[in-house]
Amino acid sequence: MSNMHNSRVRREVRIGVVGATGAVGTVTVQLLRERGYESLRLFASSRSAGKRIDGLAVEEATPETLAAGGLDVCLFSVGSSASRELVPHAVAGGAVAIDKSTAYRLQDGIPLVVPEVNGARALEHDGIVANPNCCAIPLTVALKPLHDAAGLARVRVATYQSASGAGARRMEQLRSTPSAEADLAMDWDFDGVEFEEEAKLRAETRKILELPDLPISATTVRVPVLIGHAEAVWVETAEPLSATDAHDLLEHADGVRLQEFPTPRAAAGRDEVLVGRVREDTAAENGLVLFVVADNLRKGAALNAIQIAELILERLAVGA
Ligand SMILES: NC(=O)c1ccc[n+]([C@@H]2O[C@H](COP(=O)([O-])OP(=O)(O)OC[C@H]3O[C@@H](n4cnc5c(N)ncnc54)[C@H](OP(=O)(O)O)[C@@H]3O)[C@@H](O)[C@H]2O)c1
């Protein structure tokens, strides 16, 4: 898409942000503005109707308002049950819905997209595209170039997830907790013997990478950090891949920025996935270890969804 075309699309495309008052929604509005989108409508629950954000009044997201049309793209960051209720109405109203909840991620026929990894899948949508979990996005961005070069045989992950991953209220709680009292948390529901978050990370990574049998296990932990999810990743590849070669591949990978010691603070406010500590794993054959960190509100949520929308808008502009 030419720059002129690009800026005209950004001025004219009508975008709805549903969940605009939340942790992800707030960042979504900020990023859309930064990228030059002018025609925005903001929605949240009845609790927020009439509130003003960025000079715009927040509307209550009801099935009727969303079904009434007038939106080209709808970016949803509400919980799964609200998404299940509202997304079909936005689609019926003519919008493409990009949903960040778990509601549609594993549904057959609904693309689950990370633009750098499987962007072409976004164009196969039938009205809904799902945005993956905030750890699955950076993980697949880092794994894809390694898989393309040497084939993934096994992946193990330990996460260190920030408070903002649990929403705006949890961010406020952390801000008001004295640092000496801050602690780790494991605040997810169980899915069998593991947390839902751990099961999601496995299922979503397999779907995005299109490796349905990839052996992958995770241990997820919430840490007292405001923004930025970190992941220690142990990878085994089918073919040998040296740490030097992995480093080179990651250096040129889309959406990755290599950093010696990536931290949540360094990742917060950045678009790229930071990857560092790339080294051989002496405990495994063909093993590598890396440390991956990303801003969970940006690449883990709002930015990834906007990038999906841009892939779809680009296709519409080319077809126009
Ligand atoms: N935080 C992350 O890092 C992250 C990353 C990836 C995906 N996600 C997903 O994104 C979604 C939102 O997460 P968040 O962290 O932004 O949560 P949050 O800070 O709690 O915000 C929730 C938003 O949803 C709105 N909402 C709740 N129920 C609604 C309803 N029935 N109708 C319309 N709007 C409703 C809230 O509006 P009110 O203010 O009016 O209550 C608020 O705007 C969740 O599905 C989450 O799993 C989050």
The ligand as a MOL file (V3000), in Angstrom:
LIG
                    3D

  0  0  0     0  0            999 V3000
M  V30 BEGIN CTAB
M  V30 COUNTS 48 52 0 0 0
M  V30 BEGIN ATOM
M  V30 1 N -3.9090 -7.3030 29.9510 0
M  V30 2 C -3.2470 -8.0070 29.0570 0
M  V30 3 O -1.9950 -8.0310 29.0140 0
M  V30 4 C -4.0030 -8.7970 28.0180 0
M  V30 5 C -3.2670 -9.3790 26.9920 0
M  V30 6 C -3.9310 -10.1380 26.0220 0
M  V30 7 C -5.2890 -10.2690 26.0990 0
M  V30 8 N -5.9920 -9.6930 27.0940 0 CHG=1
M  V30 9 C -7.4460 -9.8780 27.0980 0
M  V30 10 O -8.0650 -8.6280 26.8180 0
M  V30 11 C -9.2940 -8.5290 27.5310 0
M  V30 12 C -9.2850 -7.2590 28.3870 0
M  V30 13 O -8.1850 -7.2870 29.2580 0
M  V30 14 P -7.7400 -6.0100 30.1130 0
M  V30 15 O -6.4930 -6.4550 30.7630 0
M  V30 16 O -7.7590 -4.7710 29.3040 0 CHG=-1
M  V30 17 O -8.9340 -5.9740 31.2140 0
M  V30 18 P -9.4750 -4.7200 32.0730 0
M  V30 19 O -8.4130 -3.7340 32.3360 0
M  V30 20 O -10.1840 -5.3350 33.2240 0
M  V30 21 O -10.5560 -4.0570 31.0970 0
M  V30 22 C -11.7600 -4.7060 30.7420 0
M  V30 23 C -12.5170 -3.8340 29.7630 0
M  V30 24 O -13.6810 -4.5550 29.3270 0
M  V30 25 C -14.8370 -3.7420 29.5470 0
M  V30 26 N -15.9780 -4.6220 29.8160 0
M  V30 27 C -16.1170 -5.5300 30.7950 0
M  V30 28 N -17.3330 -6.1480 30.6850 0
M  V30 29 C -17.9480 -5.5830 29.6110 0
M  V30 30 C -19.2140 -5.7770 29.0000 0
M  V30 31 N -20.0900 -6.6830 29.4440 0
M  V30 32 N -19.5220 -5.0200 27.9330 0
M  V30 33 C -18.6560 -4.1200 27.4440 0
M  V30 34 N -17.4270 -3.8790 27.9800 0
M  V30 35 C -17.0980 -4.6240 29.0630 0
M  V30 36 C -14.4640 -2.8840 30.7380 0
M  V30 37 O -15.3440 -1.7690 30.7760 0
M  V30 38 P -15.6620 -0.9980 32.1610 0
M  V30 39 O -14.4800 -0.1300 32.4420 0
M  V30 40 O -16.8780 -0.2180 31.8040 0
M  V30 41 O -15.8860 -2.0370 33.1910 0
M  V30 42 C -13.0270 -2.5260 30.3660 0
M  V30 43 O -13.0160 -1.5230 29.3750 0
M  V30 44 C -9.4350 -9.8350 28.3140 0
M  V30 45 O -10.1920 -10.7510 27.5590 0
M  V30 46 C -8.0100 -10.3150 28.4430 0
M  V30 47 O -7.9390 -11.7330 28.5670 0
M  V30 48 C -5.3790 -8.9480 28.0430 0
M  V30 END ATOM
M  V30 BEGIN BOND
M  V30 1 1 1 2
M  V30 2 2 2 3
M  V30 3 1 2 4
M  V30 4 1 4 5
M  V30 5 2 4 48
M  V30 6 2 5 6
M  V30 7 1 6 7
M  V30 8 2 7 8
M  V30 9 1 8 9
M  V30 10 1 8 48
M  V30 11 1 9 10
M  V30 12 1 9 46
M  V30 13 1 10 11
M  V30 14 1 11 12
M  V30 15 1 11 44
M  V30 16 1 12 13
M  V30 17 1 13 14
M  V30 18 2 14 15
M  V30 19 1 14 16
M  V30 20 1 14 17
M  V30 21 1 17 18
M  V30 22 2 18 19
M  V30 23 1 18 20
M  V30 24 1 18 21
M  V30 25 1 21 22
M  V30 26 1 22 23
M  V30 27 1 23 24
M  V30 28 1 23 42
M  V30 29 1 24 25
M  V30 30 1 25 26
M  V30 31 1 25 36
M  V30 32 1 26 27
M  V30 33 1 26 35
M  V30 34 2 27 28
M  V30 35 1 28 29
M  V30 36 1 29 30
M  V30 37 2 29 35
M  V30 38 1 30 31
M  V30 39 2 30 32
M  V30 40 1 32 33
M  V30 41 2 33 34
M  V30 42 1 34 35
M  V30 43 1 36 37
M  V30 44 1 36 42
M  V30 45 1 37 38
M  V30 46 2 38 39
M  V30 47 1 38 40
M  V30 48 1 38 41
M  V30 49 1 42 43
M  V30 50 1 44 45
M  V30 51 1 44 46
M  V30 52 1 46 47
M  V30 END BOND
M  V30 END CTAB
M  END
